[in-house]
């Protein structure tokens, strides 16, 4: 008889993983292109931690549509400790995928659908929505808040 492992748990600690996932987003497009973010709570399953960020970005020449990207990062706790000691080091790399485009007013429903396709359990967790609105100052405030330990 085998016993199923416990489900992943939500964690709120070291911001290294989340900051790396966000860095992955701005490597694909500038912060000024970001309209909204949905930051899902970091989770831990044994020695592995993971985080998902969904980004809605402006579509050039079409104010009514948004590009949707996901940034997902999974790392062992030892790798996170190394990355935290080497702030700015590329010890952990997120997987960033452009999921497609949608009308701006439907983005919330699209995000729900994307999350269900990626992970049923993740879809049950409430993300933190963050409005960037293309303003670099808002992006920088978010990064500073998260770096200081806010989630």
C-alpha positions in Angstrom: 0.0 0.0 0.0 1.4 3.4 -1.0 0.6 6.6 0.8 0.1 9.7 -1.3 2.5 12.6 -0.5 1.0 15.6 1.3 -0.3 18.3 -1.1 1.9 21.4 -1.8 1.6 24.1 0.8 1.5 27.8 0.4 4.6 29.6 1.7 5.5 33.2 2.3 9.2 33.6 3.0 12.2 34.3 0.9 11.2 36.5 -2.1 14.0 35.1 -4.3 11.8 32.8 -6.3 9.1 35.4 -6.9 11.6 38.1 -7.9 13.2 35.7 -10.4 9.8 34.9 -11.9 9.1 38.7 -12.3 12.5 39.2 -13.7 11.6 36.6 -16.4 8.6 38.7 -17.4 10.6 41.9 -17.9 13.2 40.0 -19.9 10.5 39.3 -22.4 9.0 42.8 -22.5 9.6 46.1 -20.7 7.8 47.1 -17.5 6.2 49.9 -19.5 4.3 47.3 -21.5 2.8 45.7 -18.5 -0.9 46.4 -17.7 -1.6 43.9 -14.9 0.0 41.1 -13.0 -1.5 38.2 -11.0 1.0 36.9 -8.4 0.1 33.4 -7.1 1.3 32.5 -3.7 4.6 30.5 -3.6 4.1 26.8 -2.8 6.4 24.2 -1.4 6.3 20.5 -1.9 9.0 18.9 0.1 12.3 20.4 -0.9 10.9 22.0 -4.0 9.3 25.5 -4.1 7.4 27.0 -7.0 5.7 30.3 -8.0 3.6 31.4 -11.0 3.0 35.0 -12.2 0.6 35.8 -15.0 1.1 39.1 -16.9 -1.3 41.0 -19.1 0.7 43.3 -21.5 -0.5 46.0 -23.8 -0.7 45.1 -27.5 1.0 47.8 -29.7 -1.6 49.6 -31.8 -4.6 47.9 -30.1 -5.7 49.4 -26.9 -8.5 46.9 -26.6 -6.3 43.7 -26.4 -3.7 42.3 -24.1 -1.0 39.8 -24.5 -1.0 37.1 -21.8 2.3 35.6 -20.5 3.0 33.2 -17.7 6.2 33.0 -15.7 6.7 29.8 -13.8 9.6 28.9 -11.7 10.4 25.7 -9.7 13.6 25.3 -7.6 15.0 23.2 -4.9 15.4 25.0 -1.6 19.2 24.6 -1.8 19.2 26.4 -5.2 17.1 29.2 -3.6 19.6 29.6 -0.8 22.4 29.9 -3.3 20.5 32.4 -5.4 19.6 34.5 -2.3 23.3 34.7 -1.3 24.2 35.8 -4.9 21.5 38.5 -5.3 21.2 39.2 -9.0 22.9 35.9 -10.0 21.1 33.9 -12.6 21.1 30.7 -10.4 17.4 30.0 -11.2 15.6 30.7 -14.4 11.9 31.0 -14.9 9.9 29.5 -17.8 8.1 32.3 -19.5 5.4 31.4 -22.1 3.3 33.7 -24.1 -0.2 32.2 -23.9 -1.9 34.4 -26.5 -4.0 37.6 -26.7 -7.5 38.5 -25.5 -9.7 41.5 -25.2 -8.8 43.5 -22.1 -12.2 43.1 -20.5 -11.9 39.3 -20.6 -8.5 39.0 -19.2 -9.7 37.9 -15.7 -11.6 34.9 -17.2 -8.7 34.1 -19.5 -6.3 34.0 -16.5 -8.6 31.6 -14.7 -8.6 29.3 -17.7 -4.9 29.4 -18.2 -4.3 28.6 -14.5 -6.8 25.6 -14.7 -4.9 24.3 -17.7 -1.5 24.6 -16.0 -2.5 23.3 -12.5 -5.8 22.5 -11.0 -4.5 23.1 -7.5 -3.0 26.4 -8.4 -6.3 27.6 -9.9 -7.8 27.2 -6.4 -5.3 29.7 -4.8 -6.2 33.3 -4.9 -3.6 35.4 -6.7 -2.7 38.9 -5.8 -3.7 41.3 -8.6 -1.3 44.2 -9.2 -2.1 47.0 -11.6 1.0 48.4 -13.3 -0.7 50.3 -16.1 2.5 50.7 -18.0 4.1 52.9 -15.2 7.7 52.0 -14.5 7.4 53.6 -11.0 4.6 51.1 -10.1 6.8 48.2 -11.2 9.7 49.5 -9.2 7.5 49.9 -6.1 6.3 46.4 -6.4 9.9 45.0 -6.8 11.1 47.0 -3.8 8.1 45.8 -1.7 8.7 42.2 -2.6 12.5 42.5 -2.0 11.7 43.8 1.5 9.7 40.7 2.2 6.2 41.8 1.2 3.9 39.3 -0.6 
